[in-house]
Amino acid sequence: MSQADKIFIEMCKDILENGTSTEGEKVRPKWPDGTFAYTIKKFGVVNRYDLSKEFPILTLRPTALKSATDEMLWIWQQKSNNIHDLHSHIWDEWADEDGSIGKAYGYQMGVKHQYREGMMDQVDRVIYDLKHNPYSRRIMTNIYVHQDLHEMNLYPCAYSMTFNVTKESGCRKLKLNAILNQRSQDVLTANNWNVVQYAVLVHMLAQVCDMVPGELVHVIADAHIYDRHIPMIRELISRPSYPAPAFWLNPEIRDFYQFTRDDVRVENYVKGPQMTDIPVAV
């Protein structure tokens, strides 16, 4: 069993067995038929993935690595808020007639600020500090910008990354660790998608900054399973699990802005069948 599968199974069991229900409460999301979408939730879920030992992609079912990477690069590299720059359709529900999702996600990453070292956006600030001041405790991003929330078609779910560099005995290169903060997560549809995205990001930043990937810590304030997802989750976590696949990142790329979704792949990826017809609450 892969470590990612073990973490996912234990998290889901904990939510199902020890979580609290929102049934009957005033909730925002609805199912396509108009009924309210209630959840079982846990507060303050923390999962740790050691990227130096395993790439944390589920084997219980497939996670689309290239599509997940494409969305991450859409936000972090292209700094786009327009779905026409994205190869998938996962943001279509929140886009306006021009394809914009408002001042959300990639838009916030591309806003430049004045620093002593010059004008930089959040991504360039992170890369600059990792290269020039790696032991700083201030290397982070935040896209939950309150003054712009009213112009976002969806408030950011995964809203902050904090990077921390360590030096381990006997290791020639520094180790890049990161914390992903998420205010809310639909566990069935998004959990491993987000884990894979930010694991790829850590690998990419480590490579271009001449480091090695370390830990990815995923902090979820509200980790929830929707009521109509409960039978699907129970079936998913009862499936066989397989060893984690090997992760490959194009070693020739040394500039973060040169990466594409084709520069990542997993090898020997044995996985269970895909789940289809998952209802999505909006």
Sequence and secondary structure as in RCSB ss.txt:
>XXXX:A:sequence
MSQADKIFIEMCKDILENGTSTEGEKVRPKWPDGTFAYTIKKFGVVNRYDLSKEFPILTLRPTALKSATDEMLWI
WQQKSNNIHDLHSHIWDEWADEDGSIGKAYGYQMGVKHQYREGMMDQVDRVIYDLKHNPYSRRIMTNIYVHQDLH
EMNLYPCAYSMTFNVTKESGCRKLKLNAILNQRSQDVLTANNWNVVQYAVLVHMLAQVCDMVPGELVHVIADAHI
YDRHIPMIRELISRPSYPAPAFWLNPEIRDFYQFTRDDVRVENYVKGPQMTDIPVAV
>XXXX:A:secstr
  HHHHHHHHHHHHHHHH EE TTS  S B TTS B  EEEEEEEEEEEETTT     SSS   HHHHHHHHHHH
HTS   BGGG SS TTGGG  TTSB BS THHHHT  EEETTEEE HHHHHHHHHHH TT S  EEE   GGGGG
GBSS  SEEEEEEEEE  TT SS EEEEEEEES EEHHHHHHHHHHHHHHHHHHHHHHTT EEEEEEEEEEEEEE
EGGGHHHHHHHTTS      EEEE TT  SGGG  GGGEEEES              
